[in-house]
Amino acid sequence: GPSIFCAHCSSAQPPDDWDVLENNAIHTMACESCRRSFSFEVLECDACCHESATSWPSLPDPLLLPQETPCSSCGHTITRPSQDAHGLEPVDDFAG
């Protein structure tokens, strides 16, 4: 996976802290070095499976992020999930 760097002190974060989290979603974690909280996103390219990471000092407004971004490896367009597509669809486990 890609390296994730703290948005405050630029320290690389250990992969075991974030490697199991869902890609193409924004997450928040505390830096291993400075202990400050920051947000990050790992985008995975559908074409080449390359993963790239971006971090922010605070939680960004998903509506202000570009809906599409080019893959830094192959140039394919990566489309971010829409704001309501982050697994928030209602599931009725008790249906009929």
C-alpha positions in Angstrom: 0.0 0.0 0.0 0.9 3.7 -0.2 2.7 5.6 2.6 0.4 7.8 4.7 2.1 10.9 6.2 0.7 13.0 9.1 -0.7 16.2 7.8 0.8 18.0 10.8 4.4 16.7 11.3 4.9 14.7 8.0 5.8 11.4 9.9 5.1 8.2 8.0 2.4 6.1 9.7 2.8 2.3 10.3 0.8 0.4 7.7 -0.7 -1.9 10.3 -2.6 1.1 11.7 -4.5 1.7 8.5 -4.0 -1.1 6.0 -7.2 -2.9 6.9 -9.4 0.2 6.4 -11.6 0.6 3.4 -10.1 2.3 0.3 -11.9 5.2 -1.4 -13.2 6.5 1.9 -12.0 9.2 4.3 -10.7 8.1 7.7 -9.3 9.8 10.7 -6.4 8.6 12.9 -3.9 9.9 15.5 -0.3 10.3 14.4 2.1 7.8 15.9 4.7 10.7 16.4 2.9 13.9 17.3 -0.4 12.3 18.5 -2.4 14.9 16.6 -5.5 13.8 14.8 -5.6 14.0 11.0 -7.8 12.7 8.1 -6.7 10.7 5.1 -8.0 8.9 2.1 -6.5 6.0 0.1 -7.8 5.9 -3.5 -7.4 2.7 -5.5 -7.3 2.8 -9.3 -9.8 0.4 -11.0 -7.5 0.0 -14.0 -4.0 -0.7 -12.4 -4.8 -1.2 -8.7 -2.3 1.5 -7.7 -3.1 3.1 -4.4 -2.4 6.7 -3.6 -2.9 8.5 -0.3 -3.8 12.1 0.6 -4.0 13.5 4.1 -5.5 16.7 5.6 -5.1 18.4 9.1 -8.8 18.1 9.6 -11.8 16.3 8.1 -12.4 17.8 4.6 -15.8 18.5 3.3 -16.5 15.7 0.8 -18.5 18.1 -1.4 -15.4 20.3 -1.9 -13.2 17.4 -3.0 -13.0 16.7 -6.8 -15.3 13.9 -7.9 -12.7 12.6 -10.2 -8.9 12.5 -9.9 -6.3 11.0 -12.3 -4.3 7.9 -11.1 -0.7 9.0 -10.4 0.5 5.7 -11.9 -1.4 5.1 -15.2 -3.5 8.3 -15.6 -6.9 6.5 -15.5 -9.7 8.5 -13.9 -10.5 7.5 -10.4 -14.0 8.5 -9.4 -14.7 9.1 -5.7 -17.8 7.5 -4.3 -20.7 10.0 -3.9 -21.2 11.4 -0.4 -24.1 9.0 0.2 -22.3 5.9 -1.2 -20.1 5.3 1.9 -21.9 2.2 3.0 -24.8 4.1 4.4 -27.5 2.3 2.4 -30.2 1.0 4.9 -30.1 -2.7 5.3 -33.2 -4.5 6.6 -31.9 -7.6 8.2 -35.4 -8.5 9.5 -37.3 -8.4 6.2 -40.1 -10.9 5.8 
